[in-house]
Amino acid sequence: MGANTSQVSDLSENPSLRTLVGTESASENDPFWNQLISFTFISPANSGDSKLLEEAVIPLAKTLIENNPRTGNFGALVKVFLSRTKELKISTECQDQLFIWQAHNALFMIRCLLKVFIREMSEEELHQQFSYQERAINSTGDGGGEDLLEELMSNLVHLIVEVPLLDITYSILFEAVTTLLVLFSYQLFQKDILRNGIIYQHIMTGRCLSLTSRLVKTLLYNFIRQEKCPPPATHIFQPHGEGGGMLYGLVSGVASGLWSVFTLGGSGSKAGVDQEPNPLPLSNQSLLLLLVLANLTDGPEWPNPYRQAVTCFRNTQDTSSQPEDQPHSFQINFNSLYTALCEQQRSDQATLLLYTLLHQNANMRTYVLSRTDMDNLVMPILEILYHVEERNSHHVYMALIILLILTEDDAFNRSVHEVVLKNISWYTERTLTEISLGSLLILVVIRTIQFNMTRTRDKYLHTNCLAALANMSAQFRCLHQYAAQRIISLFALLSKKHNKVLEQATQSLRGRQGDSSTLPDYAQDLSVIEEVIRMMLEIINSCLANSLHHNPNLVYALLYKRELFEQFRMHPSFQDIMQNLDTVIGFFSQRLELAGSDLSVERVQEVIMKGAQALPQDRLKKFPELKFKYVEEDQPEDFFIPYVWSLVFNSGVGLYWSPQGVELFSMDSG
């Protein structure tokens, strides 16, 4: 970094960088700057190299912090970049790649320095670093009085929304998005959620505000387009005549170097652990910035405009007039967005975006639920849950909430049983040659509950799983035999757990000869288990009461394990709900007895099928419909802001932060 530097170890000795951070001032018109930003530095290609670069920049940045109050060189560097941003759009149209390359290099240097500044000083002190340049120029200079930090942020937003995404602009657009992420990274080093500050004020109420909808739309389109980083293109800069060889060699080397920065893995992941290259750096970084913006807290007198934009944008095919109370609304192609969401659910951030849109944007939710290819969206979500042991808990939680939101819709609950799937490769427990999407959903959700009960024991997780099943239960149709068996096997697991806690409570009481001090713990465990058992009984009952004739496999599984339900018939917590199960078990047991002994499986299923048509519906007691709706916790920012920043920390391309300095979340969270 800095004229012709080629490796990290050279940085501290590089003459241009030593001038930048040294004791002598250089005005923004000094030829020195052209030399400084014409470097061929080979950017880091993995998280380990990113860490090395960070460590090399820190002493230089600290020297600049010490000298900048007298030299104002940091402010001059910012002004050099800003002077070039005014010409970027024209440069793009004219294919002036040398100009774009130099502007990128200037911004890359600013970003590297800012990252250290933010770790070393408060926002107020950072703000001063931008203003020292005005104090360093002579008294005849034009002081201007502008806020250079706000101007930088405003120019970055303008750059993102106005410069078209082409091969020659990919790198500078990526750098602009990344620099904004770095500016917001103060949050990483604070335990408490930041609800104000200079940078917050600039993005919320300053000159950036008028570009809110355009910025959100551009970041979404960057995600949608999934543009891969252009390959090194040494042919772009062709030598002109004999004198062009030096320039050609210099710039072609830079093209290769810039390629390296876009093949980084998640450089914020566990220190020293390299990841596979990220082929979609701009898409990834844009999505992270969008999530950071959308999850900023509301101001004391204004709502977060970026969240407003996310919650109210509409489909390009929507011809209705824009509501007056939605100042940041815009239109975007919902089909393209839906396709991108389906394709990218492997990442936490794409799943979090899907959750955000389903929960907060009614237009997008209505569109998603109207799709006839819902399996393209639901299958990746189910795969996340199926591999629960390999995923972080937050990713699993968001996937479950997405299912819960989808199951609030009756049409969805009906349609999933009409979609037939064949040979699901990732479902390895059994060979599923053919199964409905609805039955697969039930299988995977119950498997998640069972995993949770034996490992994490997260009450919220299994509550949300059961809520999704409950929402679907009245619409269960033609359950696959494995799905029916899994429902009853979960009930068997709960019954066994219930009996074990009862036994432990009894033994504890006997062992202490009447000392009941430990009984409250057992009573609490028992209460939780009985609550889940009650929920499972209600789910089974809802299916039997509403669609018994569609579910012979569930009746078969129920009869096969009928002894499981005996102990709950007289239990005061379950007597009412057990009436219907007793009726069904008694009715079909009698018909099987009349059919004879030693019945084959096929004959039993035939008796059940005929019996389902013969059982009068009025013999089953009606219960209120099971309907659960997802509601965010109070102060959702306490969950979402640390989660979003953990994604930036772990998945930000070309970014490394020392874990020791992070206060917002623990390194093992999620």
Phi, psi and omega in degrees: 000119187101126189353103171066014173293141185237348180211161186301320185296342180278345192302312186295337182258359184293124184300319182295318179292323178296326176292317180302314186267358186280201189263357181259139179279148173225115180291162184295346179267359182291135177303341179308323186293323178298322178292318184298317187266013175254059185256160180242036181298130177276111186291155183297145184251359178202177186294326178296318178292325177298321178295318178298318178298315179302315181295328179285328182283328186307308181296325177295316181295322180293324175295319178296321178301321181289321187264338186301325178303333179265326185266327184065022185292330178295315177299323178295318177300316178299318180293326176299316178295314183299323180296331179277332180296332181294337182254003187296318182297316178294320179298323178295314180297327181269002182059036180277082188287332178296318179296315180296319180299316180293321177297319177299315181299318178299316181291323178300318178295317179301315181297316179299319179290316180302322183299321177285318179306314184297327179285335189260346188212165178284169178298321180297318179292323176298317179302321179295324179302329178284333187268347184298333183297324179295326182283335185279334181288160183289166188294341179277349180291159179278107183296327175072308178075012181284157176275105187293327177296314179295322180294322177298312181298317180297318179293325177296317179295315177302317180300314183298319187271341187252330181277124182292150180277107178229171177304319185282346180252356184306313186294319183284329175293318176300317182293324179295316178297316182295320180296320176297320176301316180299318180300327180276357188286000171308327182300329181302328188260016179235134176290321182274154178290129178283127183241006179195183180134168184295311181295318177303313181298318181297316184283333184270321188232354184275208183294341180289337188303319184293345181257012185308303185295322180293322179293313180299317180297317180295316179297320177296317180293327174300320177294316182297316187291332177050043182289128175284154178296132178298144181290163176304128185239077183293342180285348184298316183262095182272139177291142179251103180073189184290332184280358185270357187297319183295314179298318180299314181296319180298309188284327177294327175296322179294319180303316178294321180295318180294329177302322183299322184293338182263007175246025179286150169276195178285089191288352176267008182287184183312132187306132176085357180255117180271150180242172176296149178302143177270114184282350184234061188297318182292319177300312181298311184293323179296319179295319178298316179296319178300317180293322177298313181296315184293338182256008171297147182287155175296150176280173181297332182229012181209145175282161177295113183294332181287324174293322176302316180297319180295325186276345187235003180294155188235169179288146177297338179274356179280114183262003180290157181288150182285129177300143183292335183273014179236075188293339185251019181288153175206176180242145182213157182284107183294326181296317179294319179295316179300316180299315179297319179297319179297321186281338191249014185291356176294336183263145176305316188292326177290322177294320178294322176296316179300314177303313183301315182290318179294323183280324191249338183251102183298327180296314181291321179298315179299319180296312181301315182291343179272351183291144177266358179244045183299338179299330178296333179267318186288322183300314177298326178294317179294326179294324174302313182291324181296325179262042186304324183290343180261351185257156174283156188297327180293320179296316178298316181299315181294322178298319179294319180296323176300315178297319179299317179297318180296321183284356173290346183260121182297323180297321176298315182297329176282316188292329182295337179275353179264348180269118182258128181249152179228136173051070178284109189294325185277348178271101191255354182293321178222159174276114180253091182288330179202129182201149177283155177300323179297315179293322177296320178301315179297314179303312185289319181295317179293322176300322178296319178299314182296320176298317181296322181292328183266344184241281191277330180055044178275112184299320182295325182295310183285337174295317179291324175300311182295324179297320178295316178296320179297318178300326182276339197303322181291342182254008178305129181224128173048053181301135174299148183302324179292324178294318178297316179298322182293324177299313182289326179292327175295319178298321179297319178297317179295319179298317179296318180294320179300314181292325180294318179294320177300317180294318179296321179296319180294315180296321180296318181294318179293318182295332182261009176049054174096351177285112187258023186294333181270353183297326178304324178297314179294323179297321179293316178300317181295321180297318180295314181296318180293329176295318179290319177300316178301317180297316179296319177297321179294322178295313178298316180297318180300318178295314181295321184287331186255333185210043182302316184292346177268355190227061178297329180294327178289319177298317179301312181296324179295315180292323182295328181244035187299333182295338179301329189269351184302314187293344183261358184297320183257004180290128185301334181281344188234357187305315184295315184285338180285343183303312181294320179296320176299319180297313181294313180299315180296316182298311184284328177298318180297317181293326177290323177297319179292334182283348178110183181254170179052047180281141175286164178302317181298320181292320178299315180296325178294316178298319180296316181300314180291322180295325180298326179285334186270340183288117180296133182296331183287353177281347179259127181291138179275134176242159177303145180297138178280115179218122178238140181237134179288132176229128178296148175296159171299144181052060182300339180299334179296335175265313192284323182293313174299323179296312180300316182288334172293328176290319176298315181300317185271334189238355179298128184280126178076018181239134175227131172236140175293127180301331184297334184270352186279127181249340189292326181213159177276155185294339180259009179289149182074000000 
